Amino acid sequence: MSDETGTPDTTAGPARSAAEADGAVQSDGQVQGSGPRPEPLRFFGTSWVHHDNGYAARRAGVAVGSLAAAAGSCLVLRFAFDGIRIAGTGSFVTVLVVAMFAICSALAFRNTWEGFGKRHDPQRQASLRGLLAIGFVGSLLAYFFRSFTEAPGEKLHREEYETAREAHERRATRRTGNPSKKKRRG
């Protein structure tokens, strides 16, 4: 679906209406051909389905962009650590801050990496929001490493899309013929 500006709604997720899940609703609300539509990925749209429309260039761009963002973030963190050192808070506070960023980055990396293979529980994600924000470098590195093998999240979306297509094909093959024209046994 899309809003009035014509931009696609990427927040629809797996919980869409039956008509949307069957691919029966166009962006203007009209009914179209049947079949599920793939869910767009961030930075890739639906190019991940057939690896077209600059898919390889987009993967390279995500890899370079996430690595550059991680490097820039580390530079900003270096300035923050220098500020702590200049403030003269002592080595204990500096070690504590470094350990906090290292642990949060490791947890954010793991959480982001697992998110590429399965959907997260929204309540758990809400409770981890602060921790993941502190460990943003880990999330950026997860995007960098995952983009070497696939578009980040492609495996999960492909599995869901294939499952939806198979279910749609099973439903469509069961409904062959017009039921009103069936011969009735007397």
Backbone as a ProteinNet text record, in pm:
[ID]
protein_1_A
[PRIMARY]
MSDETGTPDTTAGPARSAAEADGAVQSDGQVQGSGPRPEPLRFFGTSWVHHDNGYAARRAGVAVGSLAAAAGSCLVLRFAFDGIRIAGTGSFVTVLVVAMFAICSALAFRNTWEGFGKRHDPQRQASLRGLLAIGFVGSLLAYFFRSFTEAPGEKLHREEYETAREAHERRATRRTGNPSKKKRRG
[TERTIARY]
84.6	0	89	33.7	109.7	21.9	87.6	11.2	-15.6	-64.1	-102.5	16.2	137.4	253.8	306.3	256	299.6	419	463.8	577.1	528.1	604.4	560.3	563.5	469.2	461.9	540.7	659.7	745.1	718.9	622.4	594.6	486.7	435.6	325.7	364.5	487.9	534.5	453.7	465.4	395.7	246.6	202	60.3	-13.6	-52.8	-127.5	-262.3	-354.6	-487.4	-478.3	-582.6	-582.6	-569.2	-634.8	-624	-483	-419.9	-282.6	-189	-209	-121.6	-132.1	-249	-264.2	-218.1	-175.7	-130.4	-245.5	-363.2	-481.6	-510.8	-433.7	-461	-343.6	-371.6	-268.2	-254.9	-157.2	-134.1	-252.6	-334.2	-449.9	-574.5	-562.3	-674.8	-752.4	-714.5	-783.8	-734.6	-817.7	-782.7	-703	-597.7	-514.6	-501.9	-405.3	-383.4	-350.9	-373	-354.6	-209.2	-178	-44.5	15.8	99.1	161.8	267.2	286.2	389.4	503.3	626.6	740	742.6	787.9	801.4	932	928.9	1051.7	1150.6	1278.7	1385.9	1441.1	1491.9	1553.2	1672.9	1682.7	1787	1774.1	1691.4	1683.7	1546.8	1444.3	1310.1	1277.9	1228.3	1201.5	1303.1	1416	1518.2	1582.1	1563.8	1622.8	1556.2	1435.3	1362.9	1434.8	1464.5	1529	1671.7	1723.9	1858.3	1875.1	1777.7	1781.7	1777.1	1771.4	1762.5	1877.4	1998.8	2116	2137.1	2093.8	2105.3	2250.8	2341.1	2482	2541	2507.7	2557.8	2500.2	2375.8	2314.3	2381.3	2412	2481	2617.8	2689	2820.1	2804.8	2702.1	2678	2645.8	2566.7	2534.3	2660.4	2745.1	2869.1	2960.4	2980.6	3068.8	3008.2	2878.7	2813.2	2813.6	2784.1	2782.7	2923.1	3023.1	3160.5	3205.2	3171.9	3207.6	3137.2	3010.4	2936.5	2996.5	3037.4	3099.2	3233	3311.7	3440.9	3420.2	3324.8	3295.6	3246.3	3166.1	3115.9	3228.5	3322.2	3436.9	3521.6	3531.3	3604.5	3534.8	3402.4	3326.5	3342.2	3338.9	3358.1	3498.6	3595.9	3733.3	3737.5	3668.1	3661.9	3593.4	3492.1	3423.4	3517.8	3594.4	3688.3	3797.9	3842.9	3941	3882.8	3755	3689.2	3683.3	3658.4	3656.1	3794.9	3896.1	4033.4	4074.2	4036.5	4069.8	3998	3877.5	3801.4	3866.3	3956	4027.9	3941.7	3851.7	3763.7	3833.6	3946.6	4019.5	4008.4	4095.8	4101.6	3983	3927.6	3814.7	3694.6	3663	3549.4	3576.5	3697.8	3732.5	3718.3	3768.9	3757	3610.4	3533.2	3391.2	3316.3	3346.4	3280.8	3322.8	3449.7	3498	3432.1	3425.1	3361.8	3213.5	3147	3004.7	2983	3060.7	3044.4	3080.9	3183.3	3223.1	3114.5	3062	2959.1	2830.6	2789.9	2667	2681.3	2800	2822.3	2816.8	2873.5	2868.3	2724.8	2647.3	2507.1	2425	2452.5	2380.1	2415.1	2542.4	2583.5	2506.4	2503.3	2434.4	2284.6	2223.1	2080.6	2047.3	2127.8	2104.9	2127.5	2231.3	2262.7	2150.1	2097	1985.6	1859.7	1845.5	1729.6	1726.3	1839.2	1843	1783.5	1772.2	1722	1584.4	1540.4	1408	1356.4	1226.7	1164.2	1177.5	1209.6	1223.1	1087.2	1080.4	963.1	961.6	854.2	850.4	868	816.9	832.7	978.4	1044.8	1186.5	1267.9	1236.8	1307.7	1289.1	1168.1	1142.4	1225.1	1240	1317.5	1467.1	1512.9	1655.3	1691.9	1596.2	1619	1738.4	1749.7	1860.2	1994.3	1997.6	2120.8	2165.4	2070.5	2103.6	2146.3	2093.2	2134.5	2278.6	2316.5	2455.3	2549.7	2506.9	2591.9	2570	2539.5	2509.2	2622.5	2746	2859.2	2848.1	2803.1	2785.1	2679.7	2570.3	2466.3	2519.6	2596.7	2654.6	2749.8	2827.7	2919.6	2844	2731.4	2649.6	2597.9	2552.2	2509.2	2625.1	2743.9	2860.7	2891.9	2902.3	2938.1	2827.9	2702.6	2592.9	2581.8	2617.7	2605.3	2705.7	2802.2	2892.1	2821.9	2724.4	2658.3	2521.5	2449.7	2314.6	2274.9	2160.8	2103.4	2062.7	2098.9	2063.8	1912.9	1876.1	1736.5	1675.7	1752.4	1699.1	1656.3	1733.9	1702.1	1565.1	1541.4	1413.8	1298.6	1314.4	1208.3	1183.1	1290.1	1273.5	1196.3	1229	1156.8	1008.6	979.5	839.7	767.6	835.8	775.6	748.2	844.7	826.8	713.4	706	598.5	462.7	454.9	328.8	290.9	389.8	361	311.7	376.9	333.3	191.8	162.5	28.3	-74.5	-38.9	-130.2	-154.6	-48.4	-63.8	-150.3	-135.2	-219	-365	-389.7	-527.7	-583.9	-503.2	-550.4	-579.3	-499.3	-522.7	-642.5	-675.2	-793.5	-921.7	-916	-1035.5	-1049	-1027.1	-1042.2	-1187.8	-1231.3	-1369.2	-1465.8	-1583.3	-1688.1	-1777.5	-1784.5	-1861.8	-2012.1	-2060.8	-2205.6	-2242.7	-2145.4	-2173.2	-2155.1	-2131.1	-2112	-2242.9	-2228.3	-2345.6	-2391.8	-2516.4	-2570.3	-2626.4	-2594.8	-2645.1	-2784.3	-2873.1	-3011.3	-3061
-117.1	0	123.2	237	360.3	471.6	577.5	691.5	788.2	906.9	1002.7	1050.6	1044.8	1093.1	992.3	870.5	767.9	689.8	713.5	638.5	505.9	398.1	268	261.5	188.3	168.1	43.1	60.1	-53.9	-105.1	-46	-91.3	-197.9	-237.6	-332.8	-466	-511.7	-635.4	-755.3	-865.4	-986.4	-983.9	-893.1	-888.1	-793.7	-843	-764.3	-829.1	-755.9	-812.7	-926.9	-1007.4	-1122.5	-1077.9	-969	-919.7	-872.4	-806.9	-762.6	-881.6	-979.6	-1096.3	-1174.9	-1175.9	-1243.6	-1156.5	-1033.4	-944.4	-887.9	-880.3	-841	-691.6	-614	-472	-393	-304.1	-217	-95.7	-9.2	108.4	203.9	200.3	288.7	222.7	102.9	35.8	-56	-62	-147.3	-290.9	-384.5	-525.8	-562.3	-640.1	-684.2	-835.5	-888.6	-1032.2	-1091.6	-1222.3	-1286.8	-1326	-1356.6	-1399.4	-1304.1	-1356.6	-1270.7	-1180.2	-1065.4	-973.1	-974.6	-964.2	-963.8	-835.5	-848.8	-733.2	-660.7	-530.3	-458.5	-453.6	-460.8	-448.4	-306.2	-259.4	-127.3	-124.6	-22.1	3.6	-83.7	-188.6	-281.7	-285.9	-241.7	-254.2	-401	-434.7	-575.7	-631.8	-563.8	-613.6	-742.6	-776.4	-898.5	-1024.4	-1013.4	-1132.1	-1195.2	-1115.2	-1167.3	-1116.3	-1047.9	-989.8	-901.4	-812.5	-720.9	-576.5	-483.2	-339.7	-291.5	-331.5	-284.5	-350.7	-474.6	-546.6	-554.7	-592.1	-606.2	-471.4	-366.8	-234.1	-188.6	-221.4	-184.7	-259.2	-387.3	-462.8	-403.5	-367.5	-304.4	-170.5	-95.9	33.1	18.4	-83.6	-108.4	-148.2	-229.1	-271.1	-151.2	-71.5	45	147.6	171.8	270.1	231.4	105.1	62.6	62.1	25	29	173	262.9	404.3	464.5	429.6	480.3	426.4	298.9	240.8	309.2	335.1	401.9	545.1	615.4	750.6	750.7	651.9	640.2	613.5	530.4	502	628.1	710.7	836.9	929.2	937.1	1018.8	963.1	831.6	771	799.9	804.9	838.1	977.9	1072.2	1208	1208.3	1126.6	1118.1	1062.5	961.6	905.5	1005.6	1083.1	1188.4	1292.3	1323.7	1418.4	1365.6	1238.3	1176.8	1181.8	1154.8	1157.2	1299.6	1398	1537.9	1584.3	1534.5	1573.2	1521.7	1426.9	1376	1293.4	1216.9	1135.3	1011.6	978.1	862.4	744.9	649.2	535.2	440.8	435.4	346	383	511.4	557	532.2	557.6	534.3	387.2	298.9	154.9	113.7	170.1	139	179.5	296.8	344.9	259.9	226.8	142.8	5.3	-52.6	-183.9	-176.7	-67.3	-52.6	-50.1	29	35.7	-96.7	-164.8	-292.6	-398.7	-408.4	-509.1	-478.2	-351.5	-314.2	-334.6	-308.4	-330.8	-479.3	-562.2	-706.5	-757.8	-709.7	-751	-699	-577.4	-521.6	-598.1	-636.1	-715.4	-846.6	-916	-1045.9	-1030.9	-930	-908.6	-875.6	-791.2	-755.4	-876	-951.3	-1069.7	-1172.6	-1194.8	-1288.1	-1235.9	-1105.4	-1045.1	-1067.3	-1101.2	-1130.7	-1267.3	-1353.9	-1488.8	-1516.8	-1435.7	-1455.8	-1321.4	-1311.1	-1187.1	-1179.4	-1058.9	-1036.6	-1013.5	-1042.6	-1012.1	-861.1	-790.9	-645.2	-598.3	-673.3	-633.8	-644.9	-748.6	-764.9	-654.3	-621.8	-514.6	-381.2	-356.5	-231.1	-223.8	-335.7	-335.7	-322.9	-362.2	-354	-225.7	-138.8	-20.3	63.2	89.3	170.1	101.3	-27.5	-103.4	-107.5	-126.1	-131	5.4	111.5	246.1	273.3	225.8	244	160.8	41.8	-47.4	-36.6	82	101	59	63.6	22.8	-125.9	-205.6	-348.7	-374.4	-298.1	-314.2	-277.6	-171.3	-131.5	-238.6	-297	-403.2	-528.7	-558.3	-672.4	-650.5	-529.3	-498.1	-513.8	-468.7	-479.2	-624.6	-709.7	-849	-926	-897.5	-970.1	-934.6	-811.5	-770	-841	-914	-993.6	-1114.8	-1170.8	-1291.8	-1266.4	-1166	-1137.1	-997.3	-953.2	-830.1	-857.7	-771.1	-797	-818.3	-937.1	-973.5	-1049.7	-1069.9	-1137	-1280.5	-1353.2	-1493.4	-1506.2	-1425.2	-1428	-1390.7	-1284.4	-1240.1	-1341.5	-1404.3	-1504.7	-1626.2	-1670.5	-1784.1	-1751.5	-1632.4	-1592.7	-1580	-1524.5	-1505.7	-1640	-1732.1	-1864.4	-1940.3	-1929.8	-1995.5	-1939.2	-1807.8	-1743.5	-1783	-1791.6	-1832.7	-1975.8	-2066	-2205.9	-2218.9	-2146.3	-2151	-2096.3	-1991.3	-1933.3	-2031.8	-2098	-2195.7	-2313.1	-2358.3	-2467.5	-2424.8	-2302.2	-2253.1	-2236.8	-2189.6	-2163.3	-2293.4	-2397.4	-2523.5	-2597.5	-2576.7	-2638.6	-2577.4	-2452.7	-2381.6	-2380.8	-2491.7	-2494.7	-2518	-2454.8	-2472	-2381.3	-2372.3	-2290.3	-2379.1	-2355.4	-2444.7	-2440.9	-2334.5	-2327.5	-2417.2	-2460.3	-2546	-2695.6	-2728.9	-2868.7	-2944.6	-3065.5	-3150.7	-3198.3	-3186.8	-3228.6	-3369.8	-3446.1	-3582.2	-3582.5	-3646.1	-3638.2	-3732.9
0	0	0	-28.9	-25.9	27.1	69.6	117.6	2.8	35.8	-66.3	-149.1	-95.1	-167.2	-267.9	-261.9	-356	-307.5	-183.8	-132.4	-77.7	-98.9	-50.7	100.6	156.7	299.7	333.5	393.1	426	565.5	636.3	771.4	775.5	659.3	656.2	719.5	694.9	756.4	712.3	785.3	745.9	774.8	861.3	898	803.8	687.3	591.1	571	511.9	488.6	388.6	382.1	291.4	147	110.8	-27.2	-56.8	41.3	20.3	15.2	101.7	104.1	-25.5	-86.1	-214	-329.4	-302.2	-406.5	-486.3	-427.3	-501.7	-494.7	-418.6	-405.1	-460.1	-553.9	-607.4	-517.5	-549	-466.5	-468.7	-574.2	-579.1	-521.7	-464.1	-400.8	-493.7	-620.2	-716.5	-703.8	-746.8	-740.6	-864.6	-846	-957.1	-955.3	-1031.4	-1039.4	-904.2	-894.2	-765.4	-744.2	-620.9	-583.5	-483.1	-393.3	-292.5	-354.8	-294.7	-339.9	-239.5	-286.2	-193.3	-110.8	11.9	100.8	66.2	48.4	13	129.1	94.6	192.2	188	301.9	307	212.3	130.9	31.1	-93.8	-91.1	-202.9	-269.4	-200.8	-255.8	-275.4	-395.1	-425.4	-524.1	-543.3	-635.9	-585.9	-458.5	-403.3	-457.2	-511.1	-557.2	-676	-777.6	-898.9	-915.6	-814.8	-819.6	-943.4	-964	-1077.3	-1028.9	-1121.7	-1090.8	-1002.5	-1036.7	-963.6	-829.4	-816.1	-689.4	-643.1	-731.9	-693.9	-652.3	-724.6	-689	-555.4	-530.6	-402.4	-287.9	-308.5	-203.4	-176.1	-282.4	-264.7	-193.3	-228.9	-164.3	-16.5	18.2	159.2	234.5	173.4	239.7	264.1	161	174.1	269.4	256.5	341.9	488.5	516.8	657.6	717	637.7	688.7	710.9	618.6	634.7	756.1	775.5	891.5	1021	1020.6	1140.2	1169.1	1064.8	1084.3	1135	1078.2	1125.5	1268.6	1303	1440.2	1538.3	1497.3	1584.4	1605.1	1502.6	1515.5	1616.3	1607.6	1702.6	1844.7	1859.4	1991.5	2044.7	1955.6	1997.4	2056.4	1994.4	2048.6	2185.6	2202	2331.2	2439.1	2403.8	2500.1	2534	2435.6	2462.8	2558	2539.8	2629.8	2772	2787.4	2921.1	2982.8	2901.9	2952.4	2991.9	2908.4	2937.8	3064.8	3085.9	3205	3333	3320.3	3436.3	3529.2	3473.7	3557	3612.1	3557.4	3606.2	3510.7	3529.6	3438.4	3457.1	3579	3604.3	3516.7	3510.9	3430.4	3282.7	3237.9	3098.1	3062.9	3147.8	3123.3	3125.5	3215.3	3225.2	3097.6	3045.2	2923.1	2803.2	2794.5	2683.8	2690.7	2810	2826.2	2790.5	2830.7	2800	2648.3	2576.5	2430.7	2364.3	2414.7	2356.2	2376.7	2497.8	2527	2451.2	2451.9	2380.4	2229.7	2176.7	2033.2	1999.5	2085.7	2062.5	2067.7	2165.9	2175.5	2058.1	2014.2	1898.8	1771.8	1757.4	1641.5	1639.2	1751.9	1760.2	1733.8	1792.1	1774.7	1628.9	1567.4	1426.7	1336.7	1362.9	1282.3	1291.1	1411.5	1427.5	1359.5	1353.1	1288.3	1138.5	1080.2	937.3	907.2	1009.1	988.4	1046.9	1142.1	1201.1	1251.1	1258.5	1306.8	1458.5	1505	1648.8	1713.5	1842.1	1922.2	1946.2	1908.8	1924.5	2069.1	2165.5	2306.1	2349.5	2305.2	2339	2274.8	2149.4	2079.7	2150.3	2201	2272.1	2400.4	2467.5	2591.8	2565	2446.7	2412.4	2337.9	2316.7	2233.3	2280.3	2409.5	2461.5	2442.5	2473.5	2457.9	2312.1	2221.2	2078.9	2026.6	2084.9	2043.3	2085.6	2202.7	2247.6	2160.5	2121.9	2043.1	1893.4	1845.2	1703	1611.4	1657.8	1574.7	1541.8	1636.6	1612.5	1506.4	1508.5	1406.1	1268	1260.2	1131.8	1078.3	1167.6	1124.2	1081.8	1145.4	1104	961.6	931.4	795	697.2	736.3	649	616.2	716.7	693.4	620.9	650.4	586.1	438.7	403.9	263.7	172.5	229	145	85.6	156.6	109.4	48.2	98	49.9	94.2	46.6	99.5	243.4	337.4	476.9	495.1	540.8	560.1	443.6	337.3	217.7	246.5	323.6	351.4	418.9	520.6	592.1	499.1	423.8	333.9	222.2	173.7	68.3	120.6	241.7	300.5	317.2	369.6	388.8	254.6	155.8	24	-43.2	-36.5	-96.7	-26.7	105.1	179.6	138.3	126.2	85.3	-57.3	-146.4	-285.4	-291.3	-215.8	-215	-159.4	-52.1	6	-92.2	-164	-262.7	-377.6	-422.7	-531.6	-487.8	-363.2	-312.9	-307.9	-261.4	-257.5	-397.9	-491	-627.1	-701.1	-680	-750.4	-694.7	-568.1	-510.4	-564.5	-608.4	-651.4	-803	-868.6	-1013.8	-1049.4	-1152.4	-1197.9	-1124.7	-1180.4	-1122.6	-1036.7	-905.6	-819.7	-848.6	-908.2	-937.1	-1054	-1132.5	-1247.4	-1215.4	-1090.5	-1053.6	-1072.1	-1114	-1131.1	-995.1	-969.7	-841	-853.8	-755.8	-754.2	-693.4	-761.4	-723.8	-628.4
[MASK]
++++++++++++++++++++++++++++++++++++++++++++++++++++++++++++++++++++++++++++++++++++++++++++++++++++++++++++++++++++++++++++++++++++++++++++++++++++++++++++++++++++++++++++++++++++++++++

